């Protein structure tokens, strides 16, 4: 019974490491600092990225890794909302 439990644990660890490795090799998965540099110049702070994630604009990353395309689309949403609101305010 104990050997089976150890084997199951080993399988889970191996599977998890394999998933983490494949995510690390994916060019679409970036660190928070890389995402911040892509989104703004000068780069956003980690706090700003967390705030965007808390507000629902960015997908909260597992282990500090971000999906670049999804994060970019999420970031564009508040930018557009701000522009639309500013245009409406200017029209009034």
PDB file with one MODEL, atoms N, CA, C and O in Angstrom:
MODEL        1
ATOM      1  N   UNK A   1       0.823  -1.190   0.000  1.00  0.00           N
ATOM      2  CA  UNK A   1       0.000   0.000   0.000  1.00  0.00           C
ATOM      3  C   UNK A   1       0.869   1.256   0.000  1.00  0.00           C
ATOM      4  O   UNK A   1       0.580   2.201  -0.735  1.00  0.00           O
ATOM      5  N   UNK A   2       1.918   1.283   0.804  1.00  0.00           N
ATOM      6  CA  UNK A   2       2.791   2.454   0.892  1.00  0.00           C
ATOM      7  C   UNK A   2       3.542   2.665  -0.421  1.00  0.00           C
ATOM      8  O   UNK A   2       3.757   3.805  -0.831  1.00  0.00           O
ATOM      9  N   UNK A   3       3.942   1.584  -1.083  1.00  0.00           N
ATOM     10  CA  UNK A   3       4.647   1.708  -2.360  1.00  0.00           C
ATOM     11  C   UNK A   3       3.747   2.342  -3.413  1.00  0.00           C
ATOM     12  O   UNK A   3       4.205   3.140  -4.231  1.00  0.00           O
ATOM     13  N   UNK A   4       2.475   1.986  -3.390  1.00  0.00           N
ATOM     14  CA  UNK A   4       1.530   2.547  -4.359  1.00  0.00           C
ATOM     15  C   UNK A   4       1.348   4.043  -4.112  1.00  0.00           C
ATOM     16  O   UNK A   4       1.273   4.819  -5.065  1.00  0.00           O
ATOM     17  N   UNK A   5       1.277   4.454  -2.859  1.00  0.00           N
ATOM     18  CA  UNK A   5       1.119   5.870  -2.521  1.00  0.00           C
ATOM     19  C   UNK A   5       2.349   6.662  -2.946  1.00  0.00           C
ATOM     20  O   UNK A   5       2.224   7.768  -3.471  1.00  0.00           O
ATOM     21  N   UNK A   6       3.526   6.107  -2.725  1.00  0.00           N
ATOM     22  CA  UNK A   6       4.767   6.772  -3.129  1.00  0.00           C
ATOM     23  C   UNK A   6       4.823   6.903  -4.648  1.00  0.00           C
ATOM     24  O   UNK A   6       5.232   7.940  -5.170  1.00  0.00           O
ATOM     25  N   UNK A   7       4.414   5.854  -5.354  1.00  0.00           N
ATOM     26  CA  UNK A   7       4.407   5.896  -6.818  1.00  0.00           C
ATOM     27  C   UNK A   7       3.434   6.958  -7.317  1.00  0.00           C
ATOM     28  O   UNK A   7       3.736   7.673  -8.273  1.00  0.00           O
ATOM     29  N   UNK A   8       2.284   7.068  -6.689  1.00  0.00           N
ATOM     30  CA  UNK A   8       1.295   8.072  -7.073  1.00  0.00           C
ATOM     31  C   UNK A   8       1.839   9.477  -6.847  1.00  0.00           C
ATOM     32  O   UNK A   8       1.667  10.354  -7.694  1.00  0.00           O
ATOM     33  N   UNK A   9       2.483   9.691  -5.730  1.00  0.00           N
ATOM     34  CA  UNK A   9       3.083  11.001  -5.430  1.00  0.00           C
ATOM     35  C   UNK A   9       4.159  11.334  -6.450  1.00  0.00           C
ATOM     36  O   UNK A   9       4.230  12.463  -6.934  1.00  0.00           O
ATOM     37  N   UNK A  10       4.996  10.359  -6.776  1.00  0.00           N
ATOM     38  CA  UNK A  10       6.047  10.583  -7.772  1.00  0.00           C
ATOM     39  C   UNK A  10       5.447  10.953  -9.123  1.00  0.00           C
ATOM     40  O   UNK A  10       5.958  11.843  -9.804  1.00  0.00           O
ATOM     41  N   UNK A  11       4.360  10.276  -9.519  1.00  0.00           N
ATOM     42  CA  UNK A  11       3.696  10.583 -10.789  1.00  0.00           C
ATOM     43  C   UNK A  11       3.167  12.007 -10.793  1.00  0.00           C
ATOM     44  O   UNK A  11       3.301  12.713 -11.793  1.00  0.00           O
ATOM     45  N   UNK A  12       2.569  12.437  -9.692  1.00  0.00           N
ATOM     46  CA  UNK A  12       2.044  13.796  -9.601  1.00  0.00           C
ATOM     47  C   UNK A  12       3.157  14.826  -9.694  1.00  0.00           C
ATOM     48  O   UNK A  12       3.010  15.840 -10.376  1.00  0.00           O
ATOM     49  N   UNK A  13       4.265  14.575  -9.016  1.00  0.00           N
ATOM     50  CA  UNK A  13       5.404  15.502  -9.047  1.00  0.00           C
ATOM     51  C   UNK A  13       5.973  15.576 -10.450  1.00  0.00           C
ATOM     52  O   UNK A  13       6.265  16.666 -10.941  1.00  0.00           O
ATOM     53  N   UNK A  14       6.135  14.436 -11.102  1.00  0.00           N
ATOM     54  CA  UNK A  14       6.668  14.399 -12.459  1.00  0.00           C
ATOM     55  C   UNK A  14       5.748  15.138 -13.418  1.00  0.00           C
ATOM     56  O   UNK A  14       6.224  15.886 -14.272  1.00  0.00           O
ATOM     57  N   UNK A  15       4.438  14.941 -13.294  1.00  0.00           N
ATOM     58  CA  UNK A  15       3.470  15.605 -14.162  1.00  0.00           C
ATOM     59  C   UNK A  15       3.520  17.121 -13.946  1.00  0.00           C
ATOM     60  O   UNK A  15       3.493  17.887 -14.910  1.00  0.00           O
ATOM     61  N   UNK A  16       3.592  17.545 -12.701  1.00  0.00           N
ATOM     62  CA  UNK A  16       3.633  18.978 -12.383  1.00  0.00           C
ATOM     63  C   UNK A  16       4.897  19.612 -12.955  1.00  0.00           C
ATOM     64  O   UNK A  16       4.834  20.686 -13.552  1.00  0.00           O
ATOM     65  N   UNK A  17       6.035  18.961 -12.779  1.00  0.00           N
ATOM     66  CA  UNK A  17       7.292  19.499 -13.317  1.00  0.00           C
ATOM     67  C   UNK A  17       7.234  19.580 -14.836  1.00  0.00           C
ATOM     68  O   UNK A  17       7.740  20.535 -15.426  1.00  0.00           O
ATOM     69  N   UNK A  18       6.626  18.593 -15.469  1.00  0.00           N
ATOM     70  CA  UNK A  18       6.499  18.594 -16.922  1.00  0.00           C
ATOM     71  C   UNK A  18       5.641  19.762 -17.387  1.00  0.00           C
ATOM     72  O   UNK A  18       5.970  20.414 -18.379  1.00  0.00           O
ATOM     73  N   UNK A  19       4.544  20.033 -16.682  1.00  0.00           N
ATOM     74  CA  UNK A  19       3.674  21.153 -17.035  1.00  0.00           C
ATOM     75  C   UNK A  19       4.396  22.480 -16.844  1.00  0.00           C
ATOM     76  O   UNK A  19       4.285  23.370 -17.687  1.00  0.00           O
ATOM     77  N   UNK A  20       5.138  22.626 -15.741  1.00  0.00           N
ATOM     78  CA  UNK A  20       5.875  23.855 -15.489  1.00  0.00           C
ATOM     79  C   UNK A  20       6.949  24.070 -16.534  1.00  0.00           C
ATOM     80  O   UNK A  20       7.177  25.199 -16.969  1.00  0.00           O
ATOM     81  N   UNK A  21       7.613  22.998 -16.940  1.00  0.00           N
ATOM     82  CA  UNK A  21       8.670  23.110 -17.943  1.00  0.00           C
ATOM     83  C   UNK A  21       8.092  23.520 -19.287  1.00  0.00           C
ATOM     84  O   UNK A  21       8.664  24.368 -19.972  1.00  0.00           O
ATOM     85  N   UNK A  22       6.954  22.925 -19.680  1.00  0.00           N
ATOM     86  CA  UNK A  22       6.367  23.286 -20.959  1.00  0.00           C
ATOM     87  C   UNK A  22       5.884  24.724 -20.944  1.00  0.00           C
ATOM     88  O   UNK A  22       5.976  25.405 -21.965  1.00  0.00           O
ATOM     89  N   UNK A  23       5.373  25.209 -19.821  1.00  0.00           N
ATOM     90  CA  UNK A  23       4.950  26.612 -19.716  1.00  0.00           C
ATOM     91  C   UNK A  23       6.155  27.534 -19.783  1.00  0.00           C
ATOM     92  O   UNK A  23       6.069  28.616 -20.364  1.00  0.00           O
ATOM     93  N   UNK A  24       7.264  27.133 -19.206  1.00  0.00           N
ATOM     94  CA  UNK A  24       8.468  27.967 -19.216  1.00  0.00           C
ATOM     95  C   UNK A  24       9.057  28.054 -20.620  1.00  0.00           C
ATOM     96  O   UNK A  24       9.685  29.056 -20.961  1.00  0.00           O
ATOM     97  N   UNK A  25       8.864  27.030 -21.433  1.00  0.00           N
ATOM     98  CA  UNK A  25       9.388  27.020 -22.792  1.00  0.00           C
ATOM     99  C   UNK A  25       8.490  27.765 -23.776  1.00  0.00           C
ATOM    100  O   UNK A  25       8.903  28.034 -24.903  1.00  0.00           O
ATOM    101  N   UNK A  26       7.283  28.097 -23.370  1.00  0.00           N
ATOM    102  CA  UNK A  26       6.316  28.765 -24.228  1.00  0.00           C
ATOM    103  C   UNK A  26       6.657  30.254 -24.325  1.00  0.00           C
ATOM    104  O   UNK A  26       6.706  30.935 -23.301  1.00  0.00           O
ATOM    105  N   UNK A  27       6.893  30.772 -25.527  1.00  0.00           N
ATOM    106  CA  UNK A  27       7.244  32.188 -25.657  1.00  0.00           C
ATOM    107  C   UNK A  27       6.092  33.112 -25.303  1.00  0.00           C
ATOM    108  O   UNK A  27       6.303  34.306 -25.095  1.00  0.00           O
ATOM    109  N   UNK A  28       4.878  32.581 -25.231  1.00  0.00           N
ATOM    110  CA  UNK A  28       3.720  33.387 -24.861  1.00  0.00           C
ATOM    111  C   UNK A  28       3.598  33.559 -23.348  1.00  0.00           C
ATOM    112  O   UNK A  28       2.807  34.380 -22.884  1.00  0.00           O
ATOM    113  N   UNK A  29       4.364  32.800 -22.580  1.00  0.00           N
ATOM    114  CA  UNK A  29       4.335  32.894 -21.129  1.00  0.00           C
ATOM    115  C   UNK A  29       5.546  33.715 -20.698  1.00  0.00           C
ATOM    116  O   UNK A  29       6.688  33.358 -20.984  1.00  0.00           O
ATOM    117  N   UNK A  30       5.277  34.824 -20.004  1.00  0.00           N
ATOM    118  CA  UNK A  30       6.357  35.739 -19.620  1.00  0.00           C
ATOM    119  C   UNK A  30       6.282  36.050 -18.132  1.00  0.00           C
ATOM    120  O   UNK A  30       5.257  35.829 -17.487  1.00  0.00           O
ATOM    121  N   UNK A  31       7.375  36.561 -17.604  1.00  0.00           N
ATOM    122  CA  UNK A  31       7.411  36.974 -16.212  1.00  0.00           C
ATOM    123  C   UNK A  31       6.676  38.302 -16.057  1.00  0.00           C
ATOM    124  O   UNK A  31       6.379  38.979 -17.042  1.00  0.00           O
ATOM    125  N   UNK A  32       6.390  38.660 -14.825  1.00  0.00           N
ATOM    126  CA  UNK A  32       5.726  39.923 -14.553  1.00  0.00           C
ATOM    127  C   UNK A  32       6.543  41.114 -15.018  1.00  0.00           C
ATOM    128  O   UNK A  32       5.992  42.071 -15.562  1.00  0.00           O
ATOM    129  N   UNK A  33       7.839  41.065 -14.811  1.00  0.00           N
ATOM    130  CA  UNK A  33       8.683  42.188 -15.234  1.00  0.00           C
ATOM    131  C   UNK A  33       8.720  42.318 -16.754  1.00  0.00           C
ATOM    132  O   UNK A  33       8.760  43.433 -17.274  1.00  0.00           O
ATOM    133  N   UNK A  34       8.709  41.201 -17.470  1.00  0.00           N
ATOM    134  CA  UNK A  34       8.689  41.250 -18.933  1.00  0.00           C
ATOM    135  C   UNK A  34       7.345  41.795 -19.425  1.00  0.00           C
ATOM    136  O   UNK A  34       7.304  42.604 -20.352  1.00  0.00           O
ATOM    137  N   UNK A  35       6.254  41.354 -18.809  1.00  0.00           N
ATOM    138  CA  UNK A  35       4.945  41.860 -19.172  1.00  0.00           C
ATOM    139  C   UNK A  35       4.869  43.366 -18.925  1.00  0.00           C
ATOM    140  O   UNK A  35       4.356  44.108 -19.763  1.00  0.00           O
ATOM    141  N   UNK A  36       5.369  43.809 -17.798  1.00  0.00           N
ATOM    142  CA  UNK A  36       5.350  45.232 -17.469  1.00  0.00           C
ATOM    143  C   UNK A  36       6.131  46.034 -18.498  1.00  0.00           C
ATOM    144  O   UNK A  36       5.723  47.135 -18.869  1.00  0.00           O
ATOM    145  N   UNK A  37       7.244  45.492 -18.957  1.00  0.00           N
ATOM    146  CA  UNK A  37       8.063  46.182 -19.966  1.00  0.00           C
ATOM    147  C   UNK A  37       7.366  46.226 -21.320  1.00  0.00           C
ATOM    148  O   UNK A  37       7.520  47.193 -22.065  1.00  0.00           O
ATOM    149  N   UNK A  38       6.603  45.190 -21.642  1.00  0.00           N
ATOM    150  CA  UNK A  38       5.889  45.161 -22.918  1.00  0.00           C
ATOM    151  C   UNK A  38       4.723  46.145 -22.897  1.00  0.00           C
ATOM    152  O   UNK A  38       4.458  46.811 -23.897  1.00  0.00           O
ATOM    153  N   UNK A  39       4.030  46.241 -21.773  1.00  0.00           N
ATOM    154  CA  UNK A  39       2.836  47.078 -21.700  1.00  0.00           C
ATOM    155  C   UNK A  39       3.123  48.570 -21.599  1.00  0.00           C
ATOM    156  O   UNK A  39       2.320  49.374 -22.072  1.00  0.00           O
ATOM    157  N   UNK A  40       4.222  48.958 -21.010  1.00  0.00           N
ATOM    158  CA  UNK A  40       4.449  50.394 -20.800  1.00  0.00           C
ATOM    159  C   UNK A  40       5.931  50.722 -20.758  1.00  0.00           C
ATOM    160  O   UNK A  40       6.772  49.878 -20.448  1.00  0.00           O
ATOM    161  N   UNK A  41       6.219  51.968 -21.079  1.00  0.00           N
ATOM    162  CA  UNK A  41       7.589  52.464 -21.001  1.00  0.00           C
ATOM    163  C   UNK A  41       7.542  53.807 -20.283  1.00  0.00           C
ATOM    164  O   UNK A  41       7.002  54.750 -20.861  1.00  0.00           O
ATOM    165  N   UNK A  42       8.048  53.964 -19.107  1.00  0.00           N
ATOM    166  CA  UNK A  42       8.758  52.972 -18.305  1.00  0.00           C
ATOM    167  C   UNK A  42       7.812  51.868 -17.820  1.00  0.00           C
ATOM    168  O   UNK A  42       6.601  52.071 -17.743  1.00  0.00           O
ATOM    169  N   UNK A  43       8.367  50.713 -17.499  1.00  0.00           N
ATOM    170  CA  UNK A  43       7.536  49.565 -17.127  1.00  0.00           C
ATOM    171  C   UNK A  43       6.664  49.829 -15.902  1.00  0.00           C
ATOM    172  O   UNK A  43       7.027  50.597 -15.011  1.00  0.00           O
ATOM    173  N   UNK A  44       5.518  49.180 -15.884  1.00  0.00           N
ATOM    174  CA  UNK A  44       4.649  49.212 -14.718  1.00  0.00           C
ATOM    175  C   UNK A  44       5.345  48.550 -13.549  1.00  0.00           C
ATOM    176  O   UNK A  44       6.268  47.756 -13.729  1.00  0.00           O
ATOM    177  N   UNK A  45       4.902  48.880 -12.358  1.00  0.00           N
ATOM    178  CA  UNK A  45       5.392  48.183 -11.172  1.00  0.00           C
ATOM    179  C   UNK A  45       4.624  46.878 -11.003  1.00  0.00           C
ATOM    180  O   UNK A  45       3.555  46.695 -11.586  1.00  0.00           O
ATOM    181  N   UNK A  46       5.175  45.981 -10.205  1.00  0.00           N
ATOM    182  CA  UNK A  46       4.475  44.728  -9.922  1.00  0.00           C
ATOM    183  C   UNK A  46       3.140  45.010  -9.240  1.00  0.00           C
ATOM    184  O   UNK A  46       2.160  44.295  -9.451  1.00  0.00           O
ATOM    185  N   UNK A  47       3.111  46.046  -8.433  1.00  0.00           N
ATOM    186  CA  UNK A  47       1.868  46.413  -7.739  1.00  0.00           C
ATOM    187  C   UNK A  47       0.787  46.783  -8.749  1.00  0.00           C
ATOM    188  O   UNK A  47      -0.370  46.396  -8.582  1.00  0.00           O
ATOM    189  N   UNK A  48       1.143  47.524  -9.788  1.00  0.00           N
ATOM    190  CA  UNK A  48       0.167  47.913 -10.802  1.00  0.00           C
ATOM    191  C   UNK A  48      -0.364  46.687 -11.536  1.00  0.00           C
ATOM    192  O   UNK A  48      -1.559  46.601 -11.818  1.00  0.00           O
ATOM    193  N   UNK A  49       0.507  45.750 -11.843  1.00  0.00           N
ATOM    194  CA  UNK A  49       0.058  44.507 -12.488  1.00  0.00           C
ATOM    195  C   UNK A  49      -0.903  43.748 -11.583  1.00  0.00           C
ATOM    196  O   UNK A  49      -1.919  43.231 -12.048  1.00  0.00           O
ATOM    197  N   UNK A  50      -0.584  43.678 -10.284  1.00  0.00           N
ATOM    198  CA  UNK A  50      -1.479  43.003  -9.343  1.00  0.00           C
ATOM    199  C   UNK A  50      -2.829  43.718  -9.276  1.00  0.00           C
ATOM    200  O   UNK A  50      -3.872  43.069  -9.201  1.00  0.00           O
ATOM    201  N   UNK A  51      -2.812  45.047  -9.302  1.00  0.00           N
ATOM    202  CA  UNK A  51      -4.049  45.812  -9.263  1.00  0.00           C
ATOM    203  C   UNK A  51      -4.901  45.536 -10.509  1.00  0.00           C
ATOM    204  O   UNK A  51      -6.115  45.359 -10.409  1.00  0.00           O
ATOM    205  N   UNK A  52      -4.262  45.500 -11.670  1.00  0.00           N
ATOM    206  CA  UNK A  52      -4.992  45.173 -12.901  1.00  0.00           C
ATOM    207  C   UNK A  52      -5.602  43.775 -12.813  1.00  0.00           C
ATOM    208  O   UNK A  52      -6.725  43.553 -13.265  1.00  0.00           O
ATOM    209  N   UNK A  53      -4.863  42.841 -12.232  1.00  0.00           N
ATOM    210  CA  UNK A  53      -5.382  41.475 -12.062  1.00  0.00           C
ATOM    211  C   UNK A  53      -6.535  41.468 -11.062  1.00  0.00           C
ATOM    212  O   UNK A  53      -7.545  40.803 -11.290  1.00  0.00           O
ATOM    213  N   UNK A  54      -6.396  42.200  -9.959  1.00  0.00           N
ATOM    214  CA  UNK A  54      -7.460  42.257  -8.955  1.00  0.00           C
ATOM    215  C   UNK A  54      -8.730  42.884  -9.529  1.00  0.00           C
ATOM    216  O   UNK A  54      -9.838  42.495  -9.160  1.00  0.00           O
ATOM    217  N   UNK A  55      -8.569  43.851 -10.428  1.00  0.00           N
ATOM    218  CA  UNK A  55      -9.716  44.509 -11.054  1.00  0.00           C
ATOM    219  C   UNK A  55     -10.334  43.686 -12.176  1.00  0.00           C
ATOM    220  O   UNK A  55     -11.352  44.078 -12.746  1.00  0.00           O
ATOM    221  N   UNK A  56      -9.727  42.547 -12.495  1.00  0.00           N
ATOM    222  CA  UNK A  56     -10.277  41.648 -13.501  1.00  0.00           C
ATOM    223  C   UNK A  56      -9.794  41.903 -14.919  1.00  0.00           C
ATOM    224  O   UNK A  56     -10.293  41.284 -15.859  1.00  0.00           O
ATOM    225  N   UNK A  57      -8.836  42.800 -15.090  1.00  0.00           N
ATOM    226  CA  UNK A  57      -8.341  43.090 -16.435  1.00  0.00           C
ATOM    227  C   UNK A  57      -7.278  42.091 -16.886  1.00  0.00           C
ATOM    228  O   UNK A  57      -7.189  41.781 -18.073  1.00  0.00           O
ATOM    229  N   UNK A  58      -6.486  41.594 -15.968  1.00  0.00           N
ATOM    230  CA  UNK A  58      -5.468  40.595 -16.290  1.00  0.00           C
ATOM    231  C   UNK A  58      -5.830  39.291 -15.607  1.00  0.00           C
ATOM    232  O   UNK A  58      -6.416  39.284 -14.524  1.00  0.00           O
ATOM    233  N   UNK A  59      -5.478  38.195 -16.244  1.00  0.00           N
ATOM    234  CA  UNK A  59      -5.672  36.891 -15.636  1.00  0.00           C
ATOM    235  C   UNK A  59      -4.595  36.715 -14.580  1.00  0.00           C
ATOM    236  O   UNK A  59      -3.413  36.926 -14.851  1.00  0.00           O
ATOM    237  N   UNK A  60      -5.004  36.327 -13.371  1.00  0.00           N
ATOM    238  CA  UNK A  60      -4.017  36.133 -12.308  1.00  0.00           C
ATOM    239  C   UNK A  60      -3.116  34.966 -12.695  1.00  0.00           C
ATOM    240  O   UNK A  60      -3.595  33.875 -13.002  1.00  0.00           O
ATOM    241  N   UNK A  61      -1.818  35.205 -12.678  1.00  0.00           N
ATOM    242  CA  UNK A  61      -0.891  34.182 -13.162  1.00  0.00           C
ATOM    243  C   UNK A  61      -0.566  33.125 -12.116  1.00  0.00           C
ATOM    244  O   UNK A  61      -0.500  33.421 -10.923  1.00  0.00           O
ATOM    245  N   UNK A  62      -0.364  31.890 -12.570  1.00  0.00           N
ATOM    246  CA  UNK A  62       0.160  30.882 -11.652  1.00  0.00           C
ATOM    247  C   UNK A  62       1.663  31.061 -11.522  1.00  0.00           C
ATOM    248  O   UNK A  62       2.374  31.105 -12.526  1.00  0.00           O
ATOM    249  N   UNK A  63       2.135  31.161 -10.329  1.00  0.00           N
ATOM    250  CA  UNK A  63       3.576  31.262 -10.049  1.00  0.00           C
ATOM    251  C   UNK A  63       4.266  32.422 -10.772  1.00  0.00           C
ATOM    252  O   UNK A  63       5.402  32.283 -11.227  1.00  0.00           O
ATOM    253  N   UNK A  64       3.592  33.546 -10.874  1.00  0.00           N
ATOM    254  CA  UNK A  64       4.228  34.737 -11.414  1.00  0.00           C
ATOM    255  C   UNK A  64       4.434  34.764 -12.913  1.00  0.00           C
ATOM    256  O   UNK A  64       5.140  35.637 -13.419  1.00  0.00           O
ATOM    257  N   UNK A  65       3.846  33.845 -13.628  1.00  0.00           N
ATOM    258  CA  UNK A  65       3.981  33.812 -15.084  1.00  0.00           C
ATOM    259  C   UNK A  65       2.690  34.319 -15.712  1.00  0.00           C
ATOM    260  O   UNK A  65       1.599  34.001 -15.240  1.00  0.00           O
ATOM    261  N   UNK A  66       2.812  35.098 -16.762  1.00  0.00           N
ATOM    262  CA  UNK A  66       1.654  35.688 -17.428  1.00  0.00           C
ATOM    263  C   UNK A  66       1.558  35.214 -18.870  1.00  0.00           C
ATOM    264  O   UNK A  66       2.574  35.052 -19.546  1.00  0.00           O
ATOM    265  N   UNK A  67       0.343  34.994 -19.333  1.00  0.00           N
ATOM    266  CA  UNK A  67       0.091  34.722 -20.739  1.00  0.00           C
ATOM    267  C   UNK A  67       0.130  36.073 -21.436  1.00  0.00           C
ATOM    268  O   UNK A  67      -0.724  36.924 -21.186  1.00  0.00           O
ATOM    269  N   UNK A  68       1.106  36.278 -22.300  1.00  0.00           N
ATOM    270  CA  UNK A  68       1.335  37.574 -22.915  1.00  0.00           C
ATOM    271  C   UNK A  68       0.137  38.060 -23.710  1.00  0.00           C
ATOM    272  O   UNK A  68      -0.287  39.203 -23.536  1.00  0.00           O
ATOM    273  N   UNK A  69      -0.413  37.237 -24.568  1.00  0.00           N
ATOM    274  CA  UNK A  69      -1.528  37.662 -25.420  1.00  0.00           C
ATOM    275  C   UNK A  69      -2.766  37.990 -24.597  1.00  0.00           C
ATOM    276  O   UNK A  69      -3.391  39.027 -24.819  1.00  0.00           O
ATOM    277  N   UNK A  70      -3.131  37.133 -23.656  1.00  0.00           N
ATOM    278  CA  UNK A  70      -4.317  37.372 -22.827  1.00  0.00           C
ATOM    279  C   UNK A  70      -4.131  38.608 -21.960  1.00  0.00           C
ATOM    280  O   UNK A  70      -5.070  39.380 -21.766  1.00  0.00           O
ATOM    281  N   UNK A  71      -2.936  38.796 -21.443  1.00  0.00           N
ATOM    282  CA  UNK A  71      -2.663  39.957 -20.607  1.00  0.00           C
ATOM    283  C   UNK A  71      -2.722  41.243 -21.425  1.00  0.00           C
ATOM    284  O   UNK A  71      -3.224  42.263 -20.951  1.00  0.00           O
ATOM    285  N   UNK A  72      -2.218  41.195 -22.631  1.00  0.00           N
ATOM    286  CA  UNK A  72      -2.255  42.381 -23.491  1.00  0.00           C
ATOM    287  C   UNK A  72      -3.698  42.751 -23.819  1.00  0.00           C
ATOM    288  O   UNK A  72      -4.076  43.920 -23.754  1.00  0.00           O
ATOM    289  N   UNK A  73      -4.502  41.747 -24.172  1.00  0.00           N
ATOM    290  CA  UNK A  73      -5.922  42.013 -24.455  1.00  0.00           C
ATOM    291  C   UNK A  73      -6.620  42.570 -23.219  1.00  0.00           C
ATOM    292  O   UNK A  73      -7.445  43.478 -23.325  1.00  0.00           O
ATOM    293  N   UNK A  74      -6.292  42.030 -22.053  1.00  0.00           N
ATOM    294  CA  UNK A  74      -6.893  42.514 -20.814  1.00  0.00           C
ATOM    295  C   UNK A  74      -6.481  43.935 -20.498  1.00  0.00           C
ATOM    296  O   UNK A  74      -7.283  44.715 -19.983  1.00  0.00           O
ATOM    297  N   UNK A  75      -5.243  44.281 -20.798  1.00  0.00           N
ATOM    298  CA  UNK A  75      -4.759  45.636 -20.531  1.00  0.00           C
ATOM    299  C   UNK A  75      -5.410  46.653 -21.466  1.00  0.00           C
ATOM    300  O   UNK A  75      -5.687  47.782 -21.061  1.00  0.00           O
ATOM    301  N   UNK A  76      -5.651  46.264 -22.690  1.00  0.00           N
ATOM    302  CA  UNK A  76      -6.246  47.175 -23.671  1.00  0.00           C
ATOM    303  C   UNK A  76      -7.662  47.573 -23.243  1.00  0.00           C
ATOM    304  O   UNK A  76      -8.108  48.685 -23.524  1.00  0.00           O
ATOM    305  N   UNK A  77      -8.352  46.678 -22.577  1.00  0.00           N
ATOM    306  CA  UNK A  77      -9.734  46.958 -22.178  1.00  0.00           C
ATOM    307  C   UNK A  77      -9.867  48.218 -21.319  1.00  0.00           C
ATOM    308  O   UNK A  77     -10.693  49.066 -21.657  1.00  0.00           O
ATOM    309  N   UNK A  78      -9.102  48.402 -20.218  1.00  0.00           N
ATOM    310  CA  UNK A  78      -9.264  49.642 -19.438  1.00  0.00           C
ATOM    311  C   UNK A  78      -8.766  50.875 -20.194  1.00  0.00           C
ATOM    312  O   UNK A  78      -9.258  51.982 -19.976  1.00  0.00           O
ATOM    313  N   UNK A  79      -7.790  50.680 -21.082  1.00  0.00           N
ATOM    314  CA  UNK A  79      -7.312  51.808 -21.879  1.00  0.00           C
ATOM    315  C   UNK A  79      -8.434  52.307 -22.781  1.00  0.00           C
ATOM    316  O   UNK A  79      -8.669  53.512 -22.879  1.00  0.00           O
ATOM    317  N   UNK A  80      -9.116  51.392 -23.432  1.00  0.00           N
ATOM    318  CA  UNK A  80     -10.246  51.769 -24.300  1.00  0.00           C
ATOM    319  C   UNK A  80     -11.372  52.407 -23.491  1.00  0.00           C
ATOM    320  O   UNK A  80     -11.955  53.409 -23.904  1.00  0.00           O
ATOM    321  N   UNK A  81     -11.673  51.814 -22.331  1.00  0.00           N
ATOM    322  CA  UNK A  81     -12.728  52.360 -21.486  1.00  0.00           C
ATOM    323  C   UNK A  81     -12.412  53.803 -21.084  1.00  0.00           C
ATOM    324  O   UNK A  81     -13.301  54.654 -21.074  1.00  0.00           O
ATOM    325  N   UNK A  82     -11.172  54.069 -20.760  1.00  0.00           N
ATOM    326  CA  UNK A  82     -10.748  55.414 -20.379  1.00  0.00           C
ATOM    327  C   UNK A  82     -10.892  56.373 -21.546  1.00  0.00           C
ATOM    328  O   UNK A  82     -11.350  57.502 -21.369  1.00  0.00           O
ATOM    329  N   UNK A  83     -10.505  55.935 -22.742  1.00  0.00           N
ATOM    330  CA  UNK A  83     -10.607  56.783 -23.926  1.00  0.00           C
ATOM    331  C   UNK A  83     -12.067  57.092 -24.267  1.00  0.00           C
ATOM    332  O   UNK A  83     -12.397  58.223 -24.622  1.00  0.00           O
ATOM    333  N   UNK A  84     -12.931  56.095 -24.161  1.00  0.00           N
ATOM    334  CA  UNK A  84     -14.343  56.299 -24.456  1.00  0.00           C
ATOM    335  C   UNK A  84     -14.954  57.281 -23.464  1.00  0.00           C
ATOM    336  O   UNK A  84     -15.706  58.179 -23.843  1.00  0.00           O
ATOM    337  N   UNK A  85     -14.621  57.098 -22.196  1.00  0.00           N
ATOM    338  CA  UNK A  85     -15.155  58.005 -21.165  1.00  0.00           C
ATOM    339  C   UNK A  85     -14.669  59.425 -21.391  1.00  0.00           C
ATOM    340  O   UNK A  85     -15.442  60.373 -21.255  1.00  0.00           O
ATOM    341  N   UNK A  86     -13.391  59.585 -21.735  1.00  0.00           N
ATOM    342  CA  UNK A  86     -12.843  60.927 -21.992  1.00  0.00           C
ATOM    343  C   UNK A  86     -13.518  61.564 -23.200  1.00  0.00           C
ATOM    344  O   UNK A  86     -13.788  62.764 -23.186  1.00  0.00           O
ATOM    345  N   UNK A  87     -13.793  60.791 -24.237  1.00  0.00           N
ATOM    346  CA  UNK A  87     -14.471  61.317 -25.422  1.00  0.00           C
ATOM    347  C   UNK A  87     -15.901  61.730 -25.097  1.00  0.00           C
ATOM    348  O   UNK A  87     -16.384  62.756 -25.578  1.00  0.00           O
ATOM    349  N   UNK A  88     -16.571  60.930 -24.284  1.00  0.00           N
ATOM    350  CA  UNK A  88     -17.944  61.266 -23.881  1.00  0.00           C
ATOM    351  C   UNK A  88     -17.964  62.529 -23.038  1.00  0.00           C
ATOM    352  O   UNK A  88     -18.836  63.380 -23.214  1.00  0.00           O
ATOM    353  N   UNK A  89     -17.001  62.658 -22.116  1.00  0.00           N
ATOM    354  CA  UNK A  89     -16.923  63.849 -21.271  1.00  0.00           C
ATOM    355  C   UNK A  89     -16.628  65.098 -22.109  1.00  0.00           C
ATOM    356  O   UNK A  89     -17.157  66.176 -21.835  1.00  0.00           O
ATOM    357  N   UNK A  90     -15.794  64.944 -23.115  1.00  0.00           N
ATOM    358  CA  UNK A  90     -15.445  66.077 -23.972  1.00  0.00           C
ATOM    359  C   UNK A  90     -16.642  66.488 -24.830  1.00  0.00           C
ATOM    360  O   UNK A  90     -16.807  67.667 -25.141  1.00  0.00           O
ATOM    361  N   UNK A  91     -17.473  65.520 -25.212  1.00  0.00           N
ATOM    362  CA  UNK A  91     -18.646  65.818 -26.041  1.00  0.00           C
ATOM    363  C   UNK A  91     -19.733  66.528 -25.229  1.00  0.00           C
ATOM    364  O   UNK A  91     -20.549  67.260 -25.789  1.00  0.00           O
ATOM    365  N   UNK A  92     -19.743  66.317 -23.940  1.00  0.00           N
ATOM    366  CA  UNK A  92     -20.781  66.929 -23.084  1.00  0.00           C
ATOM    367  C   UNK A  92     -20.370  68.269 -22.649  1.00  0.00           C
ATOM    368  O   UNK A  92     -21.109  68.937 -21.926  1.00  0.00           O
TER     369      UNK A  92
ENDMDL
END
